[in-house]
Amino acid sequence: MLRKKICMLGAFAVGKTSLVARFVRAHSTGALTDKYHTTVGVKIDTKIVDTGDQSVSLAIWDMAGEDDFQKARISNLTGAGGYLLVADGTRSKTLDTARSINERVVQSFGALPFVLVLNKTDLTEDWEIEETAIRQLIDRGWRVIRSSARSGAGVEEAFTLLTQLMLR
Amino acid sequence: MMDDFPAPVAEFLRRMAIDHRAPAYLLASREGDLLTTGGSLDHYGLNGLTAGAPVEDQVLFLFGELPLGAESRSIPFVQMDGMPATDVHLFRGDEGDWIILLDASESERNQQSMQQISYDRSLNYERLEKEIRKKEILLHCIVHDLAGPLMGIRGGFELLSLTETLSEQGRELVQIGLRQSTRQETLIREILQAFASEIEQFEAFSIDPETAPDALAAAREVIAVLLPAFERHNARIRLDPALNTNAGWKVAGEKTRLERIYSNLIENALRHSPAQSTVTVGLHDEGEQVLVTIDDEGPGVPPEAGAALFQKFSQGKSGRGKIGLGLYFCRMTVEKWGGAIGQENRAEGGSRFWFRLPRPEETSEGAE
């Protein structure tokens, strides 16, 4: 079976670990807890994705989030086929962080397939990221998916889309 | 390196690593096949590895890592089901690529708990900021709604004041009502101005030389409007006589708000000016920026009050300000236009309030 390494990148507390948990373990563990649990270093999980044409075994590297003092460890993308860039829709500055991380990835590894995931769509009252900002990124060719790790909306879709992009 | 240490020290360090970090190693060929292993591999759940088979097929976290480039590499705190948090070090040797595993669970726990506290606090701070912003918008709406009926009340008093049949006492009461409602309207307008500058973050202003406001024209306009007030206070207001009135003084901004900034700063200077003193408005060419100064001959600002001058609801010690939003409005607006604002006490006495604004973009190089 074909294998691919992918990385989860983004600011801290955007929901990277929850997205992985929802994607990898949703059917066995049920609802996710609302308690935020920060990641140190990298957590690695695997999951087989069926794209319709092909099954791919994904090694998912869920990396520690970026903050003002600690940059995302871009070197962990060594050997990766693509990445999910995650932002929290209720904190617009996490989109700036995502943009900044993406620039650094491109500088170090060139243009790899990636999908921007705007997480926490269930928190509609607190949503901050404006449609115009999203539209600008889409116009630049970015693939954007809105997701909720809590409800599961868009999660499978994001991982599957990235897998399809890596297979092209 | 270990040879440099006396034997007991080297032995202590060796034991410390072995006792606390459960070291293990793998050696891979340049082709990525497993050559040999050693140490506490079972501590990492890596039992039954097959020599001669690809390492990345057998050790999940090494997928895509081999063969190594010229540089060694470390991956701190690797975590997987069935494996403690592990520091993974990879480096090249003559025999092939070495992979060293060290247990990092204790430091991962420490770092995790510290990071958790720090991130929880950051998130709480962000939530609090958001709540405050929401409340300010709500307050803005409430204040706005309060202003509507007040206009009607003032209009009613104005009509009454024109009625000739009012008694002397009635006229007096109507005048009190008029004064109070006008005062109330002024307060509400000030509050709205201050909040508006916060809320309308993307309010349009011009950096186009065609439409950008002229700082000198705006200064003249405001001076003309405020001249009677100065005369009533027996003080003078003037443009700096050394000012080059033929130079170009366009700045980034918006005319009405620029005039309001002038107005707030000059009125503030007037409030602190003694009789017979002069307030001088100056414009200074700083290349890509224009510096505007408003100098008064008042008592100056005590150093301890300086830092809070441009904060919301700051009135200064004398309490001679209004409700403390005028200077705050100036700061919010100037900063929004890419400028800066400040105050300093002048060596010759009195206070200098200043603000600096960029020139419109296309004229920045050719500014006179």
Interface residues (C-beta under 8 A of the other chain):
Chain A: R3 K5 F12 A13 Y36 H37 T38 V40 G41 V42 K43 I44 D45 T46 A59 A64 G65 D67 S75 N76 T78 G79 A80 R91 D126
Chain B: L60 F61 F63 G64 E65 R73 I75 P76 F77 V78 Q79 M80 D81 A85 A104 E108 Q111 Q112 Q115 Q116 S118 Y119 D120 S122 L123 E126 K130
